[in-house]
């Protein structure tokens, strides 16, 4: 049902009759509709697909075809697993359908382009933006590309949030139904806007992360307003929080940066980013995280950033409410941020808070669209008002606003993205990598997923992990 809804809505949203700017949605697997969108050569590829809650698998499916004049076909040479991919695996992202190809971060070599593509040529090395930009709407012209008005046809998205965000690769029909890049080939719509060239001096193991992790973490500290001399606390030391610590301390000039988590990632962060302080909240012996923050920085930090997300309950109250679908996003981490900042401080939210999607996925579509709104319980709005705290919803990061600057940072040595790279998998093992990511096993921070098209491993990067 969701795919049909998207196809009809797409006619109005993106204007399929406009051959200059079409970006056909709801083709999350080229074998849909009898292979209508498969490459006519009949070539097959490996791809990771969602098969139901907690069930992702590598399967053989068809290579995608060029569909619109602005399309490009990319031979994928590297992809990765994002923490938000685990939300999809858990089934909390509504409108994910059996057989959808996942993965929103990839790099590769251009194999072919449509006749309207001007700036990208076959043979060039490129990295994608996870958000899909039309390049023409009012937001894309401001490089606020995740607010694109033309690449996501989901009526449910508009109902839940009051407006649509852009399409996203491999992230359900809720964000346009585009096939993802955890595959050997991927179709990139509107290629001139959504692919960035990678110079030969930058190996895939560094260039890949321009697709999401680097822009998202940089956006978190930039949009929240971190500046020289600030004190900053960051909740969650997955790849986004980890790199946000780096940007805040090493590029924005924060005086102190405190990273907060509950496991080995605290030590990893201190080892990889000298100067960052950390709190492992399992070691606080009855104190709360805000208690410890105020001990370290009397009066509170200038800026707190939540890089965790709403899926995981910490206290028993939220765990029960989440389990019973009485709450769809927990407010615990945001409240800790509020309690930890100084008066008139700022709280930035970059972690995934997806509204009531898990609950919605249990209900008929007609009910989803008309009757429900996202639910978060126990949010301390009183403290926000009374203490003059600025709450900043960072939004999904507008990659195109930052990626040229960040590419220059890689080229000139300001940042080495491999500080977060801990594992290398074959695409055959990417499903197993999801379960490692879910459990935070074996020191996994960020992985590189190779395909048959990948270049030899770059020096100094992890050896292949056999699973």
Phi, psi and omega in degrees: 000317183298321181296318179295319177303313182296319182297319179290316181294329183299326180304320182280319188286314187250354173069071182300338178287345180272095185289350177280338189217036180278151177211081190298130184258180175059041172234066186282358174201126184296345178278355177296157178054046175069027180076021183302329184252017178274152178298134183296346177293339184082005181297141179256162178214162172271141178206150176270128181234154175273128182243006182139174184305126179061028182222099173240142186217149170272125182230171172263128178219180185278146170297139180286157178255158166294132183244313182248158183300335183265008182282158167225149172253128183248131167279114187284125177252351177192140172217184182205174178249128179259152176303327179289339174299328180295327175300320178296313179304321181288350180080019182269356176261112184294154178069021167277134186241148180306128180095355178296134177278130186261173173105116183249006181232121179201158171225166182177198181242133180292124177267315181207158180223156175284166185294342181266357179284128187252324192253351183244134183235150175306140180095346181279146175274135186217161171233148181269162162266133180297329177269142187257120187253138175280334181083355187238336183287172184299327181282318179297325178295335175268003185063027169265065197289337177285354174260014181310136184264001189237357187246010177222119186261010187287115175292328179297319178301316180295321180295317184292319189249353182086003178180155180273147166266181181291168167293156178225138176297135168060034187226038173082169179284350173296334178239037170108339178073039178268137175298142184268184188254009171277068189200175179271339173222155175212142173271128177250112176285154177048055193301325181298330181270339194240011174230140178240133179288140178253125178292156182298337180286349183250110179291161180304326182296346174252317184293330182307321190280001169289348182287331185203297192302312182293310178297322182294315180291322178293319176301320182303315183277330181288310184289330177283343172094027177297133181222174182302132177090353181289157166255134189226135172241136184233120180272125178095118183245034163292187185304320182291309179297321179300310181288332174297323175300316180298309183299317183298315186278312191269337183246315182278343174083025176302145181286319177220140176230127181242120178260140188233128177199188186233020185207199183302343183295336178295315179292319179302317181296316179296323180291320186273334181235081182305134181107339175284135173262156182223160172232122169262107191288352174283350184251017187273352174051056174094344176278157175267165176300313177302323176305311183292321179300317181290333172294319182284322181228088182306130182093343177104162181279162177290319185221134173242137181236125178265109178248030184260299185110166192264003188280334192254115176284142180256307177273162186294327181300311181291324179299318179294314182296321177294317181296327182266008182059029173272351178210142181249340173222129178279142181264006189302311184291321178296320177297320177298320176300315181299317180290342187262346180271159176287167174301137185062026173276186182237144172237119178256141180242110176245344176293157183285112169242110193255010179078214187261036187295320181298314178296317180300325184296344180271354190244158176300149184301321181300323178289319180303314187287328191254334197245347193236153174229158180301149184233127170224126184264156168066020178289128187275071181292335178300317180294324178300315182288309189292327183262004176068032183278134176269120178261119185248111170278109186289336183074170170296139189291130175284088190307315185296341177291331189244342199290333176290319177299317182289325174301319178296322177300321178292314182298318183271002175087007177300323179224142172242101185300344182288356175295340177257356184275116185242340186219154174228126181239153164282154180300332178300335185256008187295328178298319178295326177297327176301316182289328173295317180299318181301318185266000183053047186273156166053035176068025181283118171256298179218143182244165171240127181253118182264155176237182178295346180264359186290148173287163174304151182305133178291142179305139177084000179259163187300145171293164178297132177265123179267125183247000000 
